[in-house]
């Protein structure tokens, strides 16, 4: 989880999906883990690097609230952007 949260957020979805099958892993599970580990090995130089520059973090969000009480669906989307200020 440290790798996901602090250095490699690009594998967060894959690892969270695979963590559901840890109690009863199949051969497909092991193939997926091997693929993630291979990806990590080939991207050792990639990651998040923090500097002392001020970063402006902006969030944009959109939501679709329930308009009909029979329709119990809710959708939302968000994106974060960061710009370093030199």
Buried (B, 14 or more C-beta within 10 A) or exposed (E): EEEBEEBBEEBEEBBEEBEEEEEEEEEEBEEBBEEBEEBBEEEEEEEEEEEEEEEEEEEEEEEEEEEEEEEEEEEEEEEEEEEEEE
